[in-house]
Amino acid sequence: MKVVCSMRTLLTFILTFILCIFIITEAFAQDNQCTKPVIFPLLSKPVNDIGQEYDNYDWRSEHGANQAVYKSYRIRKSSKKNITKKAFHAARDLYTDVYNDKGNYGLLKSRNYVRAVSEGKVLEVGYFYAGTYKVTVQHTTCDGRSFIIRYGELDPASIKVAVGETVKQGQILGRPGFLSKKNKKKETVPINVIMDKVVFMLHFEYFASGELSNEPFSEAFSDNRFDRRKDLDDSLSILEEGYINSFGEPVKK
C-alpha cells in the first residue's frame, strides 16, 4: 500500500513539475514575442542616409538643418486665397528613388515600398499634396505604445489599404510618389527636383498620443497660419528604433 501511495506521489510531483515548466516556457515565449515593436517604414534604406547619394539631406539631422528634417522652415503662397503660409516641416522625409530629369514622368515609379511600422488601424486614405496621397494609421505596438503615423506623399495608384482596415506590421501600404503639378500645356511635371533629378520620398509624420480626436491633423491657410494637431512631434525616435530593428545595425551619425 505504501508503494502505491509513493508511486502516486511521485507521479503527481512529475506532472506538477511538467506543468510548471510548461507555464514558465509559455510565459517566457510571450515575453519574448515583442522583440521588434517597430520596424522601418521602407523595405530598404533611404538614399538620404549617411554614405548615400543624398546624405547632404540626411533624415537624422538636427531640427532645421536641411529640408528633409523636422522643423525646417517653409514659406508657401496660395494664389487662390492670396495668402502666404509660414510653417515648419511636420515630418522626416525619407528619399527613396532618384531619377534623371528626362521628361518621361508618367513612366516613373518608385522601386521601394512603404510598410506599416507596427500593427494598427487605417484612419484615413486621401489626397495629401501636389498629386500625392496619404495613409494615416493608428498604431498599437506589442509593447503597449500607441501613436498615429501619417505616411504622406504616396503614389495614389499604389495604395493597398482602405479606411477601417486592420494592418499587420510590415504590411505594404503603397509606394512613395513624387510631387507634381500641371504646366501651361496641362502636362504633369515634377515640382520636387533636387540637384537636377526627380526625387521620390516618404513624408513620415508622427502624432505622439495616438488618441482619436475631432481636431484635424493639419489645416492649411487657417487665419494665415498652418495649424497642426497639438500632439505632433518629431518622428526621429520611431525611425531610429525601426532602423535598428530592420537593418540590424545602429543608425550612423
ABEGO torsion letter per residue (X at the ends): XAAAAAAAAAAAAAAAAAAAAAAAAAAAAAAAABABABBBABABBBAABBGBAAAAABAABBBGABAABBGBBBBBBBAAAGBBBBBBBABBBBBABBBBBAGBAAABBBABBBBBABBEBBABBEBABGGBBBBBBBBBBAAGBBBBBBBBGBBAAABABBBGBBBBBGBBAEBBBBBBBBBAAGBBBBABBBGGBBBBBBBBBBBAAGBBBABBABBBGBGGBBBBBAABBBAAAAAAAAAAAAAGBBBBX
